[in-house]
């Protein structure tokens, strides 16, 4: 298979001039501490439509020409690609139909419709691909694949050209990776520059490690909070690029992704969706692993506000700053006050208290289970609070 080359990416950049933003690169002091050298974030979450997807979608549709796009275009997406196709189609004055799973985040649904696309909902993401293919056959609309096409790869690769200009001495680029369009394009753009290119994938649905081991795309099953990179099988086009040009693929678990979202929000002042935080998470999970300067691509910021609340809580729990514990104490006046006093004296902040009266017999008779939710400064601090309560004679356990 003929691979996308730097010249193809440069041509895509010319076509995208005035369409996409040159997104900023922001240095990160916190992540630099993990990496042992300079780390910067390439903020594609600040791109039009909230992710890098507009780059590839516009290049693909623009290359069709007026006649080729006259029947319209169709896409299947959980959100970011949908928005990129919808906006690109509007800018190029053609119709866009997008099939999305019914469970797609509401903000992504609303945004896709807001860009002018006709959104059709189906039950699952797998069914969106089938429905989009059937629609293309029935109507003549051109299917705009989310990652598996050379024009998509070339468009996404313009991120790499910008990184080379913004951080000329970059040694490692970390890229959030699902289907592989973004990492394939970036790898093609920097192929002759001696840059180490690393993909970061959600461990809950990681098709790249087994695919590379097998020497061909492999389909996997699983689930992840990172819906933007929840792709069960690499594409043939992207597999060829990753196998030839990418140096390494690592995985990060769900708690690491949640911590990445929290760290981006709290320390970097960036709103990042779980998929977009995969590269951020990888730096913290694999400290001192890669040569610096490192650039981590923050690929998208289209986070569902309702999910964000849960993600922030999960991130706090994973960081040891939000803890739940159960304390069993005699059901007599003064004991609950003593427990709360001890938590406060130890520096914990009680967020919620729930009494659970026990109706059993024996040693549980007249006892109360008290569920406490509290804020702590980290895992060691939370453990010290539990130890203090246990030392006072209370039966205590984390929940």
C-alpha positions as CSV (number, residue, x, y, z in Angstrom):
1,X,0.0,0.0,0.0
2,X,1.3,3.4,-0.9
3,X,1.7,5.5,2.2
4,X,0.8,9.2,2.6
5,X,4.0,11.3,2.4
6,X,5.0,14.7,3.8
7,X,4.2,16.3,0.4
8,X,0.6,15.1,0.7
9,X,0.3,16.6,4.1
10,X,1.8,19.9,2.9
11,X,-0.8,20.0,0.1
12,X,-3.5,19.4,2.6
13,X,-2.2,22.3,4.7
14,X,-2.5,24.6,1.7
15,X,-6.1,23.5,1.2
16,X,-6.9,24.0,4.9
17,X,-5.5,27.5,5.0
18,X,-8.2,29.8,6.4
19,X,-10.4,26.8,7.3
20,X,-8.7,25.4,10.4
21,X,-6.9,27.2,13.3
22,X,-3.2,26.8,14.0
23,X,-3.9,25.7,17.6
24,X,-1.5,26.7,20.4
25,X,1.2,24.7,22.1
26,X,1.1,25.2,25.9
27,X,4.0,24.2,28.1
28,X,3.1,22.0,31.1
29,X,5.1,22.3,34.3
30,X,3.3,19.4,36.0
31,X,3.8,17.0,33.1
32,X,7.4,18.1,32.7
33,X,7.9,16.8,36.2
34,X,6.7,13.4,35.2
35,X,8.7,13.3,32.0
36,X,12.0,14.6,33.4
37,X,12.1,17.4,30.8
38,X,10.0,19.9,28.8
39,X,6.5,18.8,27.9
40,X,4.0,20.8,25.9
41,X,0.4,20.3,25.0
42,X,-0.8,20.7,21.4
43,X,-4.3,22.0,22.1
44,X,-6.5,20.6,19.4
45,X,-9.4,20.8,21.9
46,X,-9.4,24.5,20.9
47,X,-9.8,23.7,17.2
48,X,-13.0,24.5,15.3
49,X,-15.7,21.9,16.2
50,X,-13.6,21.1,19.4
51,X,-11.3,18.5,17.8
52,X,-8.8,17.8,15.1
53,X,-11.4,16.0,13.0
54,X,-12.3,19.1,10.8
55,X,-8.8,18.8,9.3
56,X,-9.3,15.4,7.7
57,X,-13.0,15.8,7.0
58,X,-12.5,19.0,5.0
59,X,-9.6,17.7,3.0
60,X,-11.5,14.5,2.1
61,X,-14.6,16.4,1.0
62,X,-12.7,19.2,-0.7
63,X,-10.8,16.6,-2.8
64,X,-14.0,15.2,-4.2
65,X,-14.5,18.3,-6.3
66,X,-17.9,20.0,-7.0
67,X,-19.1,17.1,-9.1
68,X,-18.0,14.4,-6.7
69,X,-19.7,16.0,-3.7
70,X,-22.9,17.0,-5.5
71,X,-24.8,13.9,-4.2
72,X,-23.9,14.8,-0.7
73,X,-21.8,13.0,1.9
74,X,-22.5,10.6,4.7
75,X,-20.6,9.7,7.8
76,X,-20.9,7.5,10.9
77,X,-19.6,8.9,14.2
78,X,-20.1,9.1,17.9
79,X,-19.5,12.8,17.8
80,X,-16.2,14.5,16.8
81,X,-16.0,13.2,13.2
82,X,-19.7,14.0,12.9
83,X,-19.1,17.6,13.7
84,X,-16.1,17.8,11.4
85,X,-18.0,16.4,8.5
86,X,-21.0,18.6,9.2
87,X,-19.0,21.8,9.2
88,X,-16.8,20.8,6.3
89,X,-19.9,20.0,4.2
90,X,-21.5,23.3,5.1
91,X,-18.3,25.2,4.1
92,X,-18.2,23.3,0.8
93,X,-21.9,23.7,0.2
94,X,-23.0,20.1,0.1
95,X,-25.4,18.1,2.1
96,X,-24.3,15.9,5.0
97,X,-26.1,13.0,6.6
98,X,-24.6,11.6,9.8
99,X,-25.5,8.4,11.5
100,X,-24.9,8.5,15.2
101,X,-25.5,6.1,18.1
102,X,-28.5,6.9,20.3
103,X,-26.2,7.0,23.3
104,X,-23.9,9.7,21.8
105,X,-23.4,12.7,24.2
106,X,-26.2,15.2,23.7
107,X,-23.8,18.2,23.2
108,X,-22.2,16.4,20.3
109,X,-25.7,15.6,18.8
110,X,-26.8,19.2,19.2
111,X,-23.5,20.6,17.7
112,X,-23.7,18.3,14.7
113,X,-27.2,19.4,13.9
114,X,-26.2,23.0,14.5
115,X,-23.6,22.7,11.8
116,X,-26.4,21.7,9.4
117,X,-26.2,18.0,9.1
118,X,-29.2,15.6,9.0
119,X,-28.6,13.4,12.0
120,X,-30.0,9.9,12.0
121,X,-29.9,7.9,15.3
122,X,-29.3,4.1,15.5
123,X,-28.8,1.9,18.5
124,X,-25.1,1.2,18.4
125,X,-21.9,2.5,16.9
126,X,-21.5,-0.7,14.8
127,X,-24.9,-0.1,13.4
128,X,-24.0,3.5,12.4
129,X,-21.3,2.2,10.1
130,X,-23.7,-0.3,8.5
131,X,-26.4,2.4,8.1
132,X,-24.0,4.9,6.6
133,X,-22.8,2.3,4.1
134,X,-26.3,1.4,3.1
135,X,-27.3,5.1,2.7
136,X,-24.3,5.7,0.5
137,X,-25.3,2.8,-1.8
138,X,-28.9,3.9,-1.9
139,X,-28.4,7.6,-2.6
140,X,-25.0,7.9,-4.2
141,X,-23.7,10.0,-1.2
142,X,-20.0,9.7,-0.6
143,X,-19.0,7.9,2.6
144,X,-16.5,9.9,4.6
145,X,-14.7,7.4,6.7
146,X,-13.6,8.7,10.1
147,X,-10.0,7.6,9.7
148,X,-9.3,5.0,6.9
149,X,-8.6,7.1,3.8
150,X,-5.4,8.7,2.6
151,X,-7.0,12.2,2.4
152,X,-8.2,11.9,6.0
153,X,-4.7,10.9,7.0
154,X,-3.1,13.8,5.1
155,X,-5.5,16.3,6.6
156,X,-4.9,15.1,10.2
157,X,-1.2,15.1,9.5
158,X,-1.2,18.9,9.4
159,X,-1.1,18.8,13.2
160,X,2.4,17.3,12.8
161,X,3.5,20.1,10.6
162,X,2.4,22.7,13.1
163,X,4.2,20.9,15.9
164,X,7.5,20.9,13.9
165,X,7.2,24.7,13.5
166,X,6.1,25.4,17.1
167,X,8.5,23.0,18.9
168,X,11.4,22.6,16.4
169,X,13.5,20.4,18.7
170,X,10.6,18.0,19.6
171,X,11.9,14.6,20.4
172,X,8.7,12.7,21.1
173,X,5.1,13.2,20.0
174,X,2.4,11.4,22.0
175,X,-0.9,11.0,20.2
176,X,-4.3,9.8,21.4
177,X,-5.1,6.8,19.2
178,X,-8.3,5.1,18.2
179,X,-8.7,4.2,14.5
180,X,-5.3,5.7,13.8
181,X,-6.0,8.6,11.4
182,X,-4.3,11.2,13.5
183,X,-1.3,9.3,14.5
184,X,-0.8,8.1,10.9
185,X,-0.9,11.6,9.6
186,X,1.4,13.0,12.2
187,X,3.9,10.1,11.7
188,X,3.9,10.8,7.9
189,X,4.5,14.5,8.5
190,X,7.5,14.0,10.8
191,X,8.8,10.8,9.2
192,X,12.2,12.3,8.1
193,X,12.8,14.3,11.3
194,X,13.9,11.6,13.8
195,X,10.9,12.2,16.0
196,X,9.7,9.3,18.2
197,X,6.0,8.9,17.6
198,X,3.9,7.1,20.3
199,X,0.3,6.3,20.4
200,X,-1.8,6.2,23.6
201,X,-4.8,4.0,23.6
202,X,-7.5,3.2,26.1
203,X,-6.8,-0.2,27.6
204,X,-10.5,-1.0,27.8
205,X,-10.7,-1.2,24.0
206,X,-7.2,-1.5,22.7
207,X,-7.0,-3.0,19.2
208,X,-3.6,-1.7,18.2
209,X,-1.3,-4.0,20.4
210,X,-2.9,-7.3,19.2
211,X,-3.2,-6.0,15.6
212,X,0.5,-5.1,15.5
213,X,1.5,-8.4,17.1
214,X,-0.6,-10.3,14.5
215,X,0.7,-8.2,11.6
216,X,-2.9,-7.3,10.5
217,X,-5.9,-5.5,11.8
218,X,-7.6,-7.4,14.6
219,X,-11.1,-6.8,16.0
220,X,-11.4,-6.6,19.8
221,X,-14.3,-6.1,22.2
222,X,-14.5,-4.0,25.4
223,X,-15.6,-0.7,26.7
224,X,-14.1,2.6,27.7
225,X,-15.1,6.1,28.8
226,X,-13.0,7.5,26.0
227,X,-15.8,7.2,23.3
228,X,-13.7,9.3,20.9
229,X,-11.1,6.5,20.5
230,X,-13.4,3.5,21.2
231,X,-12.6,1.8,17.9
232,X,-12.7,-2.0,17.9
233,X,-10.6,-2.5,14.7
234,X,-7.9,-0.4,13.0
235,X,-8.4,0.4,9.4
236,X,-6.3,-1.1,6.6
237,X,-4.9,2.3,5.5
238,X,-4.0,3.4,9.1
239,X,-2.6,0.0,10.0
240,X,-0.1,0.2,7.1
241,X,1.0,3.7,8.3
242,X,1.2,2.8,12.0
243,X,3.1,-0.5,11.3
244,X,5.6,1.4,9.1
245,X,6.0,4.8,10.8
246,X,4.9,4.7,14.5
247,X,7.5,3.7,17.1
248,X,5.3,2.5,20.0
249,X,1.7,2.1,21.2
250,X,1.0,2.2,25.0
251,X,-2.3,1.8,26.8
252,X,-3.8,3.6,29.8
253,X,-6.6,2.4,32.0
254,X,-9.9,4.1,32.9
255,X,-8.6,5.6,36.1
256,X,-5.6,7.0,34.4
257,X,-7.9,8.6,31.8
258,X,-10.1,10.1,34.5
259,X,-7.0,11.5,36.2
260,X,-5.9,12.9,32.9
261,X,-9.2,14.8,32.5
262,X,-8.9,16.1,36.0
263,X,-5.3,17.1,35.6
264,X,-6.0,18.9,32.4
265,X,-8.9,20.8,33.9
266,X,-7.3,21.6,37.2
267,X,-3.7,22.2,36.4
268,X,-3.6,23.0,32.7
269,X,-6.9,25.0,32.7
270,X,-8.1,23.0,29.6
271,X,-11.4,21.3,29.1
272,X,-10.5,17.9,27.6
273,X,-12.7,14.8,26.9
274,X,-11.4,11.4,28.0
275,X,-10.2,10.5,24.5
276,X,-8.3,13.8,24.3
277,X,-6.7,13.1,27.6
278,X,-5.1,9.8,26.7
279,X,-1.7,11.3,25.8
280,X,-1.7,13.4,29.0
281,X,-2.5,10.2,31.0
282,X,0.3,8.3,29.3
283,X,2.9,10.8,30.4
284,X,1.9,10.4,34.1
285,X,1.6,6.6,33.8
286,X,5.0,6.1,32.1
287,X,7.3,8.7,33.8
288,X,10.7,9.3,32.3
289,X,10.0,6.9,29.5
290,X,10.5,9.1,26.5
291,X,13.1,11.6,25.3
292,X,12.2,15.2,25.8
293,X,11.0,17.7,24.6
294,X,7.7,15.9,24.5
295,X,4.6,17.2,22.8
296,X,1.3,15.5,23.8
297,X,-1.6,16.1,21.4
298,X,-4.8,17.0,23.3
299,X,-7.1,15.8,20.5
300,X,-10.5,17.0,21.6
301,X,-12.5,18.9,24.2
302,X,-16.1,17.9,23.5
303,X,-16.9,16.6,27.0
304,X,-20.5,15.9,28.0
305,X,-21.1,18.1,31.1
306,X,-22.9,15.3,32.9
307,X,-20.1,12.9,32.1
308,X,-17.6,15.5,33.2
309,X,-19.0,15.6,36.7
310,X,-18.6,11.9,37.0
311,X,-15.1,12.0,35.4
312,X,-13.9,14.7,37.8
313,X,-15.2,12.6,40.8
314,X,-13.5,9.5,39.4
315,X,-10.3,11.5,38.9
316,X,-10.4,12.7,42.5
317,X,-11.0,9.2,43.8
318,X,-8.1,7.9,41.7
319,X,-5.9,10.6,43.1
320,X,-6.8,9.8,46.7
321,X,-8.5,13.2,47.1
322,X,-12.0,11.9,47.4
323,X,-12.6,8.9,49.7
324,X,-15.5,6.8,51.0
325,X,-15.2,4.8,54.1
326,X,-17.4,2.9,56.5
327,X,-17.1,3.2,60.3
328,X,-19.0,0.9,62.7
329,X,-19.7,2.5,66.1
330,X,-22.0,2.0,69.0
331,X,-25.4,3.5,68.5
332,X,-25.1,5.9,71.5
333,X,-24.7,9.6,71.8
334,X,-21.3,11.1,71.3
335,X,-19.7,8.5,69.1
336,X,-20.6,10.0,65.7
337,X,-19.4,13.4,67.0
338,X,-16.1,11.8,68.0
339,X,-15.6,10.3,64.6
340,X,-16.3,13.6,62.8
341,X,-14.0,15.4,65.2
342,X,-11.2,13.0,64.6
343,X,-11.6,13.3,60.8
344,X,-11.5,17.1,61.1
345,X,-8.5,17.1,63.4
346,X,-6.7,14.9,60.9
347,X,-7.3,17.5,58.1
348,X,-10.1,15.7,56.3
349,X,-13.2,17.5,55.0
350,X,-16.4,15.5,55.4
351,X,-18.7,15.9,52.4
352,X,-21.4,13.5,53.2
353,X,-22.6,11.4,56.2
354,X,-25.1,8.5,56.1
355,X,-26.3,6.5,59.1
356,X,-27.1,2.8,58.6
357,X,-28.8,1.3,61.7
358,X,-28.2,-2.5,61.9
359,X,-31.1,-4.7,62.8
360,X,-29.1,-7.9,63.4
361,X,-28.1,-9.7,66.7
362,X,-25.0,-10.5,68.5
363,X,-22.1,-8.1,68.3
364,X,-24.0,-6.0,65.7
365,X,-26.9,-5.3,68.1
366,X,-27.0,-1.6,68.9
367,X,-24.4,-0.8,66.4
368,X,-24.5,1.7,63.5
369,X,-22.6,1.7,60.2
370,X,-21.7,5.3,59.3
371,X,-20.8,5.9,55.7
372,X,-18.5,8.9,55.3
373,X,-17.5,10.7,52.1
374,X,-14.6,13.0,52.6
375,X,-11.9,15.1,50.8
376,X,-8.3,14.3,51.5
377,X,-4.9,15.5,50.2
378,X,-4.0,12.2,48.6
379,X,-3.8,8.5,49.2
380,X,-1.3,8.8,52.1
381,X,-3.5,11.4,53.8
382,X,-6.7,9.3,53.4
383,X,-4.9,6.2,54.7
384,X,-3.7,8.2,57.8
385,X,-7.3,9.2,58.5
386,X,-8.4,5.5,58.5
387,X,-5.4,4.6,60.7
388,X,-6.3,7.3,63.2
389,X,-9.9,6.0,63.4
390,X,-8.8,2.4,63.7
391,X,-6.3,3.4,66.4
392,X,-9.2,4.9,68.4
393,X,-10.9,1.5,68.4
394,X,-13.3,2.0,65.6
395,X,-14.0,-0.7,63.0
396,X,-13.2,1.1,59.8
397,X,-12.8,0.1,56.1
398,X,-12.7,1.9,52.8
399,X,-15.8,1.6,50.5
